[in-house]
């Protein structure tokens, strides 16, 4: 299915979420969140896209490779770790919600507005993943 053709207003609304999130979350953190959620969801199209976007934006390959095991990798700041933990738990929300420990870590690192913006970014990439996977979007062979 070509969703932009079938439901252009819906796609326009998601692009609005994307535009808002991109304007309100640190670009480096935003790419890490998008890539991590896409890894969890198994969205090959989005993993490919966001790993390339992050690389073009100057992200170090080591940090991208380590993202699959971010909890054990020494490449991330406390702020990034809090955001990645929130990304994991929001993306897997049906497995138990967001723990108090994770929420408190995020609240310690981000202002309330920053947390709201981060939640929007996590929600947005999860929306894209949930569209790309069932519509069988495939990454280009490079």
Backbone bond lengths (Angstrom), bond angles and torsions (degrees), N, CA, C in turn:
res aa  C-N    CA-C-N  psi(-1)  N-CA   C-N-CA  omega(-1)  CA-C   N-CA-C  phi
1 X - - - 1.444 - - 1.523 109.30 -
2 X 1.310 114.83 139.12 1.456 121.64 174.08 1.525 106.92 -100.97
3 X 1.328 116.03 88.62 1.459 121.76 -173.60 1.530 113.32 -57.07
4 X 1.330 119.96 -39.63 1.462 118.43 178.35 1.530 113.69 -60.30
5 X 1.311 116.62 -28.79 1.455 120.18 177.55 1.521 111.19 -80.63
6 X 1.312 116.59 -41.30 1.460 121.91 -175.91 1.527 112.22 -76.04
7 X 1.331 116.37 -39.83 1.468 120.74 -176.40 1.534 110.33 -137.20
8 X 1.325 117.16 66.15 1.467 119.72 -174.71 1.529 114.39 -61.32
9 X 1.317 118.03 -33.25 1.466 119.32 179.57 1.521 111.69 -68.76
10 X 1.318 116.46 -34.64 1.463 120.15 177.29 1.527 110.28 -66.04
11 X 1.316 116.40 -45.05 1.464 120.49 179.38 1.526 109.96 -64.65
12 X 1.312 117.21 -39.28 1.470 120.91 177.25 1.529 110.66 -59.77
13 X 1.328 117.42 -39.94 1.464 121.19 178.47 1.529 110.83 -64.44
14 X 1.336 117.45 -40.92 1.464 120.29 178.77 1.525 110.18 -67.04
15 X 1.330 117.05 -38.33 1.465 119.56 175.99 1.530 110.66 -62.93
16 X 1.318 117.48 -31.37 1.459 120.75 174.61 1.516 111.29 -63.83
17 X 1.337 116.26 -41.63 1.472 120.55 175.75 1.523 110.02 -62.40
18 X 1.316 115.51 -42.88 1.469 121.55 -179.57 1.527 110.41 -61.90
19 X 1.316 116.25 -46.77 1.462 120.82 -179.05 1.529 110.55 -61.54
20 X 1.323 116.82 -44.16 1.459 121.00 178.77 1.535 110.50 -60.55
21 X 1.317 116.00 -49.59 1.464 120.45 -176.84 1.524 111.31 -63.54
22 X 1.324 116.95 -44.73 1.459 120.86 -179.09 1.529 111.41 -62.01
23 X 1.315 117.05 -31.95 1.464 121.09 -179.03 1.527 112.66 -81.05
24 X 1.327 117.72 -15.94 1.458 120.37 -171.57 1.525 115.43 -119.61
25 X 1.320 118.04 -1.82 1.467 121.64 177.96 1.526 107.42 -121.53
26 X 1.322 115.79 137.95 1.460 120.85 177.68 1.531 109.42 -47.49
27 X 1.338 117.92 129.95 1.472 120.23 -175.14 1.527 115.00 -56.78
28 X 1.322 117.68 -39.85 1.468 120.43 179.01 1.520 110.34 -64.58
29 X 1.318 115.92 -46.96 1.463 120.73 179.65 1.522 110.49 -64.65
30 X 1.308 116.12 -39.17 1.466 120.77 -179.68 1.526 111.11 -59.53
31 X 1.319 117.12 -44.53 1.468 119.99 179.30 1.525 111.12 -66.61
32 X 1.335 117.80 -39.23 1.465 120.05 177.66 1.528 110.87 -61.82
33 X 1.321 116.73 -43.90 1.470 121.71 179.37 1.522 110.32 -62.78
34 X 1.326 116.78 -45.99 1.470 119.80 -178.66 1.528 111.15 -63.86
35 X 1.317 115.77 -41.72 1.460 119.37 -179.80 1.525 110.93 -68.49
36 X 1.316 117.95 -43.56 1.471 121.10 -178.69 1.525 111.36 -62.86
37 X 1.323 117.77 -47.89 1.467 120.06 179.16 1.526 110.85 -61.18
38 X 1.315 116.79 -39.80 1.467 120.54 179.83 1.524 111.41 -65.99
39 X 1.341 116.83 -35.09 1.467 120.43 175.06 1.528 110.53 -63.69
40 X 1.314 116.13 -46.74 1.464 120.17 -179.53 1.521 110.66 -60.35
41 X 1.326 115.96 -42.88 1.467 120.83 -176.86 1.523 113.10 -78.16
42 X 1.320 117.35 -11.38 1.458 120.07 -179.96 1.512 113.04 72.00
43 X 1.323 117.03 34.93 1.459 121.44 -178.81 1.531 109.21 -94.81
44 X 1.316 116.64 96.10 1.463 121.48 -176.31 1.524 111.55 -60.72
45 X 1.319 117.01 -40.13 1.461 121.13 179.82 1.531 110.33 -58.87
46 X 1.328 116.86 -48.78 1.464 121.44 -177.09 1.528 112.37 -73.68
47 X 1.328 118.61 -35.13 1.461 120.85 175.63 1.520 109.16 -60.56
48 X 1.315 116.83 -45.52 1.461 121.13 179.01 1.525 110.33 -62.35
49 X 1.314 117.10 -50.20 1.459 121.36 -176.89 1.531 111.52 -59.80
50 X 1.326 116.37 -49.30 1.459 119.15 -173.65 1.517 113.06 -76.34
51 X 1.322 118.37 -27.00 1.460 118.85 173.96 1.528 109.84 -69.17
52 X 1.326 116.96 -38.71 1.465 119.96 176.53 1.531 111.01 -69.12
53 X 1.325 117.93 -42.71 1.465 121.30 178.24 1.522 110.75 -60.08
54 X 1.328 116.63 -43.85 1.466 120.71 -179.60 1.526 110.72 -64.51
55 X 1.314 116.87 -41.61 1.464 120.84 179.05 1.525 110.29 -63.31
56 X 1.320 116.85 -44.78 1.471 120.71 178.36 1.523 111.70 -62.08
57 X 1.332 116.64 -31.52 1.466 121.39 179.83 1.528 111.93 -81.12
58 X 1.343 117.00 -0.56 1.453 120.68 175.95 1.518 115.77 101.02
59 X 1.323 117.13 5.20 1.467 119.57 178.72 1.524 109.46 -65.52
60 X 1.329 115.67 141.41 1.459 121.36 179.91 1.528 110.05 -74.68
61 X 1.330 117.34 133.72 1.463 119.95 178.41 1.527 113.14 -54.65
62 X 1.324 118.15 -36.81 1.462 120.92 -179.09 1.532 110.59 -57.92
63 X 1.325 117.36 -40.39 1.468 120.69 179.68 1.525 111.08 -70.13
64 X 1.320 116.91 -32.10 1.465 119.34 177.54 1.522 110.33 -72.03
65 X 1.326 117.18 -43.17 1.463 120.56 178.92 1.523 110.78 -64.50
66 X 1.313 116.70 -36.86 1.458 121.46 -177.91 1.513 114.33 -75.88
67 X 1.319 116.85 -10.15 1.463 120.16 -174.99 1.526 112.90 -62.10
68 X 1.311 117.48 -30.02 1.470 120.60 178.59 1.529 111.61 -64.82
69 X 1.331 116.40 -23.52 1.466 121.65 179.69 1.532 109.68 -128.79
70 X 1.317 116.58 42.06 1.466 121.73 -173.35 1.527 113.60 -55.75
71 X 1.323 117.68 -32.67 1.475 119.65 -177.67 1.525 112.19 -63.59
72 X 1.324 117.06 -28.57 1.455 121.30 -178.21 1.529 113.31 -103.70
73 X 1.312 117.48 -7.39 1.466 121.14 -176.85 1.541 110.19 -90.86
74 X 1.323 117.04 139.56 1.469 120.48 -176.20 1.531 114.13 -86.62
75 X 1.326 118.22 14.66 1.458 121.71 -170.43 1.521 115.27 -90.39
76 X 1.320 118.52 -1.34 1.463 120.84 -170.12 1.522 111.56 -119.68
77 X 1.323 115.70 144.23 1.461 121.57 177.69 1.532 109.85 -74.16
78 X 1.317 116.03 167.21 1.471 119.87 175.97 1.522 110.88 -60.39
79 X 1.297 116.01 -37.76 1.476 121.17 178.32 1.528 110.37 -62.93
80 X 1.325 116.65 -46.39 1.463 120.50 178.21 1.523 111.21 -64.55
81 X 1.312 117.01 -40.52 1.471 120.72 178.71 1.519 111.14 -60.99
82 X 1.323 116.73 -42.11 1.467 120.22 178.01 1.531 110.11 -62.35
83 X 1.321 116.45 -44.03 1.469 120.51 179.69 1.524 111.55 -66.10
84 X 1.316 117.35 -38.79 1.465 120.49 179.19 1.530 111.29 -68.94
85 X 1.324 117.23 -38.26 1.466 119.73 176.02 1.524 110.25 -62.58
86 X 1.334 116.15 -42.71 1.466 119.50 177.28 1.524 110.79 -63.56
87 X 1.318 116.66 -41.21 1.469 120.88 177.75 1.523 110.38 -58.53
88 X 1.321 116.74 -46.86 1.464 120.94 179.97 1.529 110.96 -59.23
89 X 1.321 116.40 -48.51 1.464 119.83 -173.87 1.525 112.52 -74.17
90 X 1.324 118.48 -35.42 1.464 120.00 176.32 1.526 110.02 -69.60
91 X 1.321 116.97 -40.71 1.470 120.80 179.75 1.523 110.99 -64.59
92 X 1.337 116.72 -34.24 1.464 121.72 178.84 1.529 110.31 -107.00
93 X 1.317 117.28 38.74 1.462 122.93 -171.46 1.532 112.97 -56.96
94 X 1.316 117.56 -30.06 1.467 119.92 -179.07 1.524 112.55 -71.09
95 X 1.327 117.41 -11.45 1.467 121.77 -179.27 1.524 112.83 -89.99
96 X 1.312 117.68 8.67 1.461 118.61 177.40 1.511 115.14 140.85
97 X 1.303 117.16 8.53 1.453 119.57 177.34 1.518 112.01 74.85
98 X 1.313 115.14 -157.30 1.459 121.92 178.82 1.526 107.64 -106.26
99 X 1.312 116.28 124.35 1.461 120.88 -177.56 1.529 110.88 -70.13
100 X 1.315 115.30 155.34 1.465 120.43 175.25 1.524 110.15 -60.49
101 X 1.315 116.51 -38.71 1.464 120.89 179.73 1.528 111.12 -58.56
102 X 1.322 116.12 -47.19 1.471 120.22 179.42 1.517 110.84 -66.54
103 X 1.322 117.10 -45.81 1.466 120.36 -179.26 1.534 110.49 -60.22
104 X 1.319 117.25 -43.56 1.457 120.63 -179.62 1.527 111.57 -65.81
105 X 1.334 117.15 -37.69 1.467 120.64 177.62 1.528 110.63 -64.07
106 X 1.324 115.90 -40.91 1.465 120.17 177.81 1.528 110.14 -65.99
107 X 1.324 116.58 -44.15 1.470 120.94 -179.73 1.532 111.42 -63.95
108 X 1.325 117.57 -28.74 1.466 121.34 177.58 1.531 111.91 -73.46
109 X 1.314 116.92 -27.48 1.464 121.57 -174.29 1.532 113.86 -100.00
110 X 1.323 117.14 -22.69 1.462 121.63 -173.31 1.521 110.57 -129.01
111 X 1.324 116.23 151.05 1.467 120.26 171.92 1.532 108.44 -71.99
112 X 1.311 116.60 167.19 1.468 120.20 179.46 1.527 111.11 -59.45
113 X 1.321 117.61 -40.63 1.471 121.47 178.25 1.521 110.39 -65.30
114 X 1.325 117.07 -40.79 1.463 120.40 178.46 1.526 110.95 -64.11
115 X 1.330 117.42 -37.55 1.469 120.37 176.82 1.529 109.67 -64.19
116 X 1.310 117.05 -43.74 1.468 120.54 178.28 1.526 110.47 -59.47
117 X 1.326 116.39 -45.08 1.465 120.46 179.64 1.528 111.47 -64.80
118 X 1.316 116.50 -39.45 1.463 121.12 177.48 1.526 110.74 -63.79
119 X 1.330 116.84 -42.53 1.463 120.02 176.75 1.523 111.34 -60.67
120 X 1.319 116.93 -39.61 1.470 119.94 177.50 1.523 111.22 -64.18
121 X 1.323 116.76 -39.74 1.464 120.32 178.42 1.526 110.74 -64.08
122 X 1.322 116.88 -43.33 1.468 120.79 179.47 1.522 109.96 -65.35
123 X 1.319 116.90 -43.25 1.462 120.60 178.80 1.523 110.89 -61.98
124 X 1.329 116.37 -41.66 1.469 120.18 -177.00 1.519 111.56 -63.82
125 X 1.333 118.20 -46.94 1.462 118.45 -179.45 1.520 110.77 -66.28
126 X 1.315 117.37 -33.22 1.462 119.12 176.17 1.522 111.46 -65.72
127 X 1.328 117.54 -35.57 1.475 120.52 174.76 1.526 109.69 -62.43
128 X 1.337 116.45 -49.06 1.473 119.27 179.70 1.526 111.43 -59.38
129 X 1.337 117.39 -43.76 1.470 120.31 178.91 1.518 111.09 -59.59
130 X 1.326 116.51 -40.82 1.458 121.26 -177.17 1.520 112.67 -74.50
131 X 1.308 116.97 -9.78 1.465 121.58 172.00 1.532 109.65 -95.77
132 X 1.321 116.82 -45.54 1.465 120.67 -175.10 1.523 112.56 -64.70
133 X 1.325 117.32 -38.79 1.465 120.06 -176.30 1.531 111.77 -67.40
134 X 1.340 120.31 -54.48 1.468 118.17 -178.18 1.518 114.53 -69.92
135 X 1.359 117.90 -21.55 1.461 119.10 177.88 1.525 111.52 -91.57
136 X 1.322 115.74 7.72 1.472 123.71 172.71 1.522 113.46 59.19
137 X 1.326 117.45 39.20 1.468 119.91 175.79 1.509 108.68 -68.41
138 X 1.297 115.72 133.07 1.463 121.71 -178.40 1.525 110.51 -116.37
139 X 1.328 116.68 141.90 1.462 118.60 176.44 1.525 109.91 -70.28
140 X 1.335 116.42 151.29 1.464 118.17 176.01 1.536 110.20 -70.40
141 X 1.288 116.20 148.55 1.463 121.04 173.59 1.519 105.52 -82.68
142 X 1.329 114.74 122.79 1.477 119.10 -174.44 1.507 110.80 -104.32
